Amino acid sequence: MSLIDREHELFLPTYKRLPIVVERAEGMYVYAADGTRYLDFLGGIAVNSVGHSHPRVIEAIETQLRRYMHVSNYFYQDAQIAFAEKLSAMTGYHKVFLTNSGTEATEGAMKLARAFGSAEGRQRIFGFTGGFHGRTYGALSIMDKPRYKDGMGPFLPETGVLPFNDVQALRDAMSHDVCAIVVEFLQGEGGVRWATQEFADAIAELREQYGFLLIGDEIQAGAGRTGDFFGFERFGIVPDIVTMAKAVGGGLPLGAILVSERLSHVWGSGQHGTTFGGNAVACAAGSAVLDLLSEGLMDHARMMGAVLLSELIGLQAEFPALVTQVRGAGAMAGMELSIPAGPLVDALLDRGIIANATSDTVIRLVPPLTFQQEHVAEVIGALRAVLADAAGN
Ligand SMILES: Cc1ncc(COP(=O)(O)O)c(C=O)c1O
């Protein structure tokens, strides 16, 4: 039986996997067991920000592995503390809680917000259409996509989903019962869609007026991906709580809830916890990632992102009937099509490029932040070819 058949036999069929059996991955490339080399513009779904198998990340992991892997959060651990110090220095946030994943960061942030709001009887938490916050019940409760939710209710009480970038709908939904809103200022799964400045301004104004907490979900767009450390930075707004995961662990499972000073003392001993969150090996990898970001990788992503976007805009001009919009920043780009994106993504794979489709009609590119001019040329050449094929059909 082939490896693929064995997988089909053993696993719940929740993933539509690419037809690739991976042998190894290095830098910008994934190598299949059959010897094929793929240029990786998916980056482990926006995880491998420093490229696959970065020597600094491997070294940090190896050093920590030899000391110990896991002792539990009963202990003080220098790897955790070093990571938290770097995160705090780079973001200005006051305190941190470390998680294993993005959805766990979302759940923790929602719990913390409710714990803070409980003194005033605030419970209601809103998310926004197109937002993606994870697969657990809190996260799903503030998401609108039926495919992720059908048949799995009921969801959390006192939650809801408002239309993204709709200032009036936000104003209409506002009351002093609102505990928090969770905003992905650059939506990833939702199709690489930015919040508008008007929407961000309205959030800031209403937060002042109503006193709710703003939770920024930076799980995908954060950790330097856009060329800023956080996607929300360009809006001049500072969330009260920020959630992170994905790239921040350098390929190991690690996430974080960052909180501003006034939320520092909401939780006491035992009010939240996790066995594995903040694992020492993951934190060592995370520290190496943060070092690389502050040593110039973020600037590189900003610069190369401008190159990528301008090339994508060039393709839009070449194929105006097919490419309706290009969005993003840094190592996060979306190309909105007038046709389903899935077949084009399959065609890209046939040409040795790994990308994916989000939001049905968007080709999403989230490469490692280490991508170079030659990789842009390769991906743009392949995109041009598959768009030309699609135009001919
Ligand atoms: C913005 C955002 N939030 C939350 C999540 C959930 O993260 P995880 O899959 O680690 O639970 C994701 C995952 O794609 C995401 O993109």
The ligand as an SDF file (V2000), in Angstrom:
LIG
                    3D

 16 16  0  0  0  0  0  0  0  0999 V2000
   -5.6290   34.7130   11.8350 C   0  0  0  0  0  0  0  0  0  0  0  0
   -5.6660   33.3330   12.4090 C   0  0  0  0  0  0  0  0  0  0  0  0
   -6.0950   33.1620   13.6590 N   0  0  0  0  0  0  0  0  0  0  0  0
   -6.1310   31.9250   14.2360 C   0  0  0  0  0  0  0  0  0  0  0  0
   -5.7350   30.8090   13.5470 C   0  0  0  0  0  0  0  0  0  0  0  0
   -5.7740   29.4540   14.2060 C   0  0  0  0  0  0  0  0  0  0  0  0
   -4.4770   29.0200   14.4620 O   0  0  0  0  0  0  0  0  0  0  0  0
   -4.1970   27.4720   14.7430 P   0  0  0  0  0  0  0  0  0  0  0  0
   -4.4490   26.7340   13.4800 O   0  0  0  0  0  0  0  0  0  0  0  0
   -2.7610   27.4360   15.1900 O   0  0  0  0  0  0  0  0  0  0  0  0
   -5.1140   27.0590   15.8350 O   0  0  0  0  0  0  0  0  0  0  0  0
   -5.2770   30.9440   12.2270 C   0  0  0  0  0  0  0  0  0  0  0  0
   -4.8960   29.7600   11.4400 C   0  0  0  0  0  0  0  0  0  0  0  0
   -4.9060   29.7670   10.2310 O   0  0  0  0  0  0  0  0  0  0  0  0
   -5.2530   32.2380   11.6490 C   0  0  0  0  0  0  0  0  0  0  0  0
   -4.8340   32.4340   10.3910 O   0  0  0  0  0  0  0  0  0  0  0  0
  1  2  1  0
  2  3  1  0
  2 15  2  0
  3  4  2  0
  4  5  1  0
  5  6  1  0
  5 12  2  0
  6  7  1  0
  7  8  1  0
  8  9  2  0
  8 10  1  0
  8 11  1  0
 12 13  1  0
 12 15  1  0
 13 14  2  0
 15 16  1  0
M  END
$$$$
